[in-house]
Amino acid sequence: MNCPACGSSNLPGVDRCIECLSPLSKLDIPLPTIGLQKRLMEDTVAALNPRSAITVSPETSVQQSIQLLKDKGVGCVLIIEGDTLTGIFSERDVLYKLVGKKHLLHTIQTKKVMTPRPVTLNLDDSIRFALHQMSVGGFRHIPIVSPNQPLRIISARDVLGYVCQLTNTSTS
């Protein structure tokens, strides 16, 4: 990458020019061009039609939370204390924190095994940013928090469905 200020040749991905120390980080950001790439980079999380989140209190038993996962066919429930999102309890929490241990699930409160302080998004965040957060965080669900709106949730499956929908409409 050539520095626009001094013309010096730099390695791709460097933050500053090795000669004049001009910032180069903004030059390395991919720009959307057409089709799917453009839509993923510019469309917002609202385009995924986030569904209403299933919520429980921190004191809800793990057994009840797991039953909700099964009954509602969802991969996670959000933990709400008052009006505050305090955690997320997902299938992974069940697998990694409970399976193989001798627990009486009806005696354990969900707050003891939830993932605290989950990463959240807003409806106006880009799908690109949502995918980045999922990738970096290693999770499949992200709560959507918007003022004066009920809690919502998106999943990796929602993003894949959106991509498939875009792909099908562009080939028709």
QUIUR-V524411 format. One record per pair of residues at least 12 apart in sequence whose C-alpha atoms are under 6 Angstrom apart, sorted by the first residue. I is the first residue (numbers start at 1). J is the second residue. Records with the same first field share a line. If there is no record, write none. Layout:
BEGIN
I->J, J
END
This chain:
BEGIN
40->127, 128
41->128
43->126
44->124, 125, 126, 127
45->123, 125, 126, 127
46->123
50->152, 153, 154
51->152, 153
52->152
53->151, 152, 153
54->77
55->77, 78, 79
56->79
57->79, 80, 81
58->79, 110, 111
59->109
60->109, 110
61->106, 108, 109, 110
62->105, 108, 109, 110
63->105, 106
75->90, 91
76->89, 90
77->89
86->116, 117
87->114, 115, 116, 117, 118
88->114, 115
89->114
120->142, 143, 144
121->144
122->144, 145, 146
140->155, 156
141->154, 155
142->154
END
